[in-house]
Amino acid sequence: MQENVLDFQDMRQMPIFSSFTDEQLASLQAQSHELVLQAGDVLFREGDPPQGLYVILDGEVEIVKQIGAQMVVIANVATGSFVGEISLLTGFPHSAMARATRTSRFLKYDAEMFSVIKESPVAQLMLVTMVERLRNTESQVQQHQKLSALGKMAAGLAHELNNPAAANQSAANQLPETLAALQAQTLKLYAAKLTTEQLNFLTELQGTLVERAAKGTNLNPVEQCDLEEGLMGWLDDNSVDESWRIAPPLASAAMATEELERIRETIGEERLPDTLAWLESTLTIAALARTLRQSSTRVSDLIKAVKAYTYMDQASEQEIDVHQGIENTITVLQGKLAGIEIARSYQAKLPRIPAFGSELNQVWTILLDNAAYALANTVSEPRICLRTSQESEYVLVEITDNGPGIPADLQSRLFEPFFTTKPVGEGTGLGLSIARRIVVERHRGMINADSRPGETRFQVFLPIN
């Protein structure tokens, strides 16, 4: 660590001093020192008493706090900002450590400059109260934001899980009755003492119909309806009871009237009703089994998506697939995105990047949730476009919606804490601020927005290395 005398022109180039007069700069210059730190050097440690205000002329500082047994980076402060102000004004020890991530130059103002504030009990009380209130407000709003996001995710998952769960319950309730009917019909055919040729015919036909039903008929609804009506007409003409119940399962296996004629010829008219009822029960049970399998698979896929979304049981930082994170987020938000067209333009073989996966998924959640909110009841054909590409040393993710857009005079404030374009009570104003903190401070990336009527685009740049 070394100190030098700061050149007057260096101060003039700093944006935070741009509004100062020459006299004010001269006064500040006389009271300042230049401080140079190498990568890894500590500016101040957690628990140290306040020693001054540090303005970053060039370089970067990471703010690190010990949480349990781990040292966690909670912020990165870049050129043109200052650090140490809270402890300096309140008189409290530093609550975190600041260290340079690369060779950095600082403008240092000693603590003695602020002695007037320290000597005034009223001023100090006001500052301490102000800082505590700001901390409490931000903490409460962030907690509300997390609970709100959790509530939305839970509601979406409940909606998505309800459909397969209801299908499972319906199939499970119907299965015992259908199995009992199949058993009774099987006993009837057994009592009829069919020949070996007839039994082989029915066994082969049963397997063929079940296989065809599993593959589907590829018929449109009108063609499917016509097929069912044709089968019902044949069944009625041949005195088969409950044609309305037997025809739909047979139609699901694409059975033609020619096959019904063959069954009658092989089995005989007397045993035709029992044979068709047996086939109907067989196909119904196969359909119920498919429903149970598909619904269970859907529930399993949703659980896998949630685990992947939260990176449960995985290291917090690892090399991740950006596409997988986006798709897991879409799965979790399906209820929120219902009715919105999702267009994808993903670059093939996009590089994996080192990142905090669950935090990046929080960014995608915020951006997609905002897009869905902007599209709600505003356009007739809502659409969200997702595009990824590699831009030099960065992975670029673009999320664009065709909503009404954000007014031009508000766009510069989008990432400000507590600023929101939503009506009172519908937004905390911390969503995009949190997204920016995750992208910029946690991942050393960039995030920006551009909006006009019919097109609002957010771009997220994440470093590959």
N, C-alpha and C positions, 0 to 999 in steps of 0.2 A: 504494500500500500504506500502511495506517495502523494504529496500535495504540491501543487504548483499555483502560481498566480494566474488567474483567468484573464484572457484578453477581452477587452471591452466589446469587440465586434462579435465574439462568440455569443455573448448574451443577446445582442441585437438579432441574431439569426434564430433564436429560440422562439417558437410560436407563443409560449406562455408569457413572454416578455414583450410581445409585439405592440401592445397598447401602452407601454410605459414611455414616459418622456425621457429625454437625455439626462435630465437632472436626477430623475428617479433611478435610472440605470446606473448612473455614476455612484449614487449612494449605495445601491445594492452591490455594485462591483467592489466597492471598498470594503464591504463586510463579508465577502464570499471568498472561498478557496476552491481550487480545482483538486479533485480527488480521483486517482486512477487505481482501478482494481483489475487484477488478472482473473481469468476464468477460475471459478471455485473459491475466490476470496470472499470472506463474509463481511457484509456491510454492518450489520448488527445481528445479535442473537436473541432468541426468545428469552424474555426475562431481563434483558439489559435495560438500564434506565435510558430515557430519551437523551440523545446527544446532539441532535440538530435535524434540519430539513435537508434532504438530498434531491437535487434535480438531475435527471439523467440527460447528459449532453449527448452521449453516444454509447450504445450498447444495450444491455438488457439485464434485468434482475428478476430472479424467481423468488417468490415468497413461499417459504416452506414451514409447515407446522407439524409438530410431533403429535400424532393421534394414536394412542396406545403405544405399541412397539414400533410403529412405522413412521417414517418421515414422508409426509404427503405434500406435493406441490399444489398449492391452492390458487396461485395466480402467477402470471408473468407480466412484468411491467416493462414497457419499451421506451425508446428515446422520446423525450418531450414530456414525460410524466415525472411525478415526484413521489417519494416514499418517506415514511417516518413521521408524517404529519399528525396522525391520531395520537400517538404517544406523546409527541411534543406538545400538543395543545391541551391534552387532558392531564399530563403529568404521570400517567400510568406507565409501567414497564411495557416493552414491546411484546405483543402477543404472538409473534411469529418471527422466524429468521429470514433475513434477506441476504442473498448471495449472488454474485455475478455469474452469468452463464458463459460469458466471453469477456475479452478485454473491454472495459467500460470506463467512461469518464463521467464524473459527477460534479455538480456545483453544490458545495456544502455551505449551509448557513448554521452557525453555531447556536446552541440552545439559548445563549445569553441574549440573543436578539429578541426573544419572545418573553423576556423577564417581566414586561409590563402586564402581560396576560396572566402570568403565574402569580404576580403580586396582587392581582385583583381577585378577591374571593368570589365576587359576583360574576365576573367574566369567566373564571374557571368553572364555577358551578353551571353556568349556562352552556359552556362547551361540553362538559362531561355529560350533562343531561341530554344535550343534542345528539351526541355520539351514541349514547345508550338507546335513545328513542329510535334513532335511525337503524341501529343494529336490530332492535326488537321488531321494528316494522318490517325490515327486510326478511328477518328470520320467519316471522309469522306468515308473510305473503309467500315466501318460498315453500313453507310447509303446506300452505293452502294450495299452491300450484302443484305440488307433488300429490297431495290427496285428490285434487281435481283430476289430474292425469290418471291416477290409479283408479278413480271412480269411472272415468270414461272407458279405460281399458277393461275394467271388470264388467261394465254394462255391455260393451261390445262382445266380450267373451261369453257372457250369459246368453246374449242373443244368438251367437254362433253355435253354442253348445246345446241350446234348447231344441233346435231342429233335429239333430241326430239322436238326442236323448228321447224326444217324443216318438221318433220313428222306431227306436229300439223298444220302447215300452209298448207301442202298438203291436209290433211284430211278436214280442214275447207274450202278450195277452192272447193273440190270435193262434199262436202255435199249438197249445195243448188241444184245443177244439179240433183243429185241422188234423193233428196226428191221430186223434181218436177216430175221426171219420175215415182216414186212410186205413187204419187198422181194421175197421169194420168192413170196408170195401174189399180189402185184401182177403179177408176170411170168406167173403161171398164168392170171390173168384176161385179161391181154393176149393170151396165146396162144390163149385160147378165142374170140377174134375176136367180142366182143360188139357188138351193133348200137349205133348212135348213141342210140336210144331207151333201151336198157339202160344205157349209160354215163351218160347224163344222169340216169336214175333213181338209180343208185348214188351219183353225185356229190351229188345233192340229199339223198339219205338220209344220207350220211356227214356232211354239214354239219349237218343237223337233229339227229342223234344226238349229235354232239360238243357242240353248243350246249346241248342238254338235259342232258347229263352235267355240263357246267360249272355250270349253274344248280342242279343237285341235284334229287332226286325228291320231297323233303318227306315221305317215307314213314317210319313208325316201324320199328324193327328187325323186328317180327313181320311187318308188311306187306312189307318188303323181302325177307324170307326166303320168304314165300309167293310173291312174284313170281318169284324165282329158281327155286323148285321147279317153278312152272308152265312156265317157259321150258325147264328141263331136261327135263321130261316131253315137251314138244312136240319138242325136238331128238332125244330118244331114239326117239320114235315115227316120226321121219322119217330115221332111220339116220344122224344126224350124230354123228361120233366126238367124244370128249372134251367132252361136254356140260357136265361139271362145271367146265371151264375157260372155255368160251365164255359160259355163262349169266350169271355175275356182272357182266362189263363191259356186257353188253346190258341187264341189269336196272338198272345205274347210270344208263343213259340212258332208263329208264322205257319200254323197248320192250314192246309187247303182242304176244300171239300172233297177233293180226290182222295186224300188220305183217310177222311172219314168213311168214304165208300169202301176203301180197302179194309178198314177195321171191321165194318159190318160184314163184308164177305168172308173174312178170316175167322172172326169170333162168332158171328151169327147175330140175328136181330134180337133174339131173346136175351143175350148177355150184353148187348150194346150199351144200354143205360148204365149198368154197373161198371163196365169197362171205361166209359167216358168219365164217370164220376171218380173212378180211381185215378185216371190220368189228370183230372182237374185238381184233385187233392195233392198229387205228386208235384205238379207244377206250382201250386200255391205254396207248399212247404219249401220248395227250392227258391221261390221268390222271397219268402220270409227270411230264409238263411242268407240270401244276398243282401237284404236290407240290414240284417244284424251285422254282417261283415262290413258293409260299406259305412254304416253309422259308427261302428266301433273304430274303423280306420280313420274316419273324420275326426272323432274325438281325440284319438291318438295323435293325429297330425297337428291338431290345435295345441295339444299339450307340448309337443315337440317344438312348435313355433314359439310358444311362450318361453320355454326353457332357453331356446336359442336367442330369443329377443332379449332376455335378461342376462344371458351368458351364465346361467346357473351352473355351479360346480366347475367353473372354468376360471383361469387366471384373469385378473381385471385388465391387464394389458397383454396383448398378443397380436400376431399377424392375422388380420381379418379379411374376409371377402365382403366388399362393400355391397355387392348385389344381393348377397344372402341377407345382410342386415336390413336392406330396404324391403325385400320381399317378406321377411319375418314381421316387419312393422306393418306392412299392408295387411297381412293375415290377421294380426292382432286388432287392426283398425277396420276390419271388414264391415262391421255394423255402421261405423261412422262414414265409410266411403260407399255405402250402398247407393246405387243409382248413378254413380260417377264413373265415366269411362276412364280407365287407366291405360295410357299409351306408353310403351316402353321403347327406348332406343339405347340399348346397352352396348358398350364396346366389348367385343369378344376379347377374352384373355386380358382383362383389366388387372393390373398388378395388385397383389395383396399389400396392405399397408399396416404398419405397427400402430395400434390405436387401442383406446378404451372402448370396447365394443358396445357395452350397455349404454355408455354415455352418448356415443354416436347415434344409437337407436333412439335415444331421447331427442336428439336433434331432428331426425327424420319424423318422429312423432309430432313434434311441435310444428314443423313446416307443413306436413300433410294435414294435420288437424286444422291449422289456419286456412289452408287452401279449401278444405271441405266446408269450413264456416263461411268463407267468402263466396262459395258457389251455391250455398243453400238458398233456394228460392230466388235466385238472381238471374240465372240463364236457363234456357230451355234444354240445352244439350251440354250439361256440365262435363268438363274434361280436365284431367291432370296429366301432363306429359313428364315423364322421367327420362333423363338423358345422362349418360356417363361417358367419360373419355379421359384419356391421359393427356395432360397439357404440361409439357416439359417435365419438371420434377414433381408435378402434382397430379392427383386424381381429382377430376372435376365431377361434381354431382349437381345437376340442374333440376329444379322442381318448378314447373310452370303451370299455372291455371288460367282458364279463360273467363275469369270473373270480372266484376266491374272495375277492378283496379284500385289503387291507393292514391288519394290526392297528392299532387306534386309537392305541395307545401308541407306535407307530413312525412314524406319519405326519408328525409334526413334524420328524423327522430325515431325511426323504427326500432333501433337497437338500444334506445335509452331505457334504463330501469324505470318501471312503473308507468311507462307511456304505452297507451293502447288506443287503437282505432275503434275498438268495440264499445257498445253502449255501457253505461255505468252498471256494474253488477255482473257483466258477462266476461270480463277480462281483468287479469291482475296486472298486465303490463310487464311481466317478467319472462314470458315465454321466449321471445326473441333475444332478450338480454341473456338468458341462460344459454340459449343456442350459441350466441356469439362467444360467451365465456368458454364453452366446451370446445368450440372450433379454434378460436384464436389463442386462448390462454392454455388450454389443456393439450391441444394438438398442434399448436404453432401454425395453424392454417389461416384461411381468409374466408369471410362470408360477406356477400353483398346482395343488394336487391335492386331491381328495376321494375317499374310498374307503369302501365298505361291502360286505358280502358280495353278490356278484352285480353290482356296479357300481363300477368304478374309473375316475374321470374326471380327465384332465389338461387344463387350460385354458391356452392361450398367447395373450396379448394383445400385438399388435404395432402400434406407432404408424403411422398412415397418413402423417403428416408428421414 
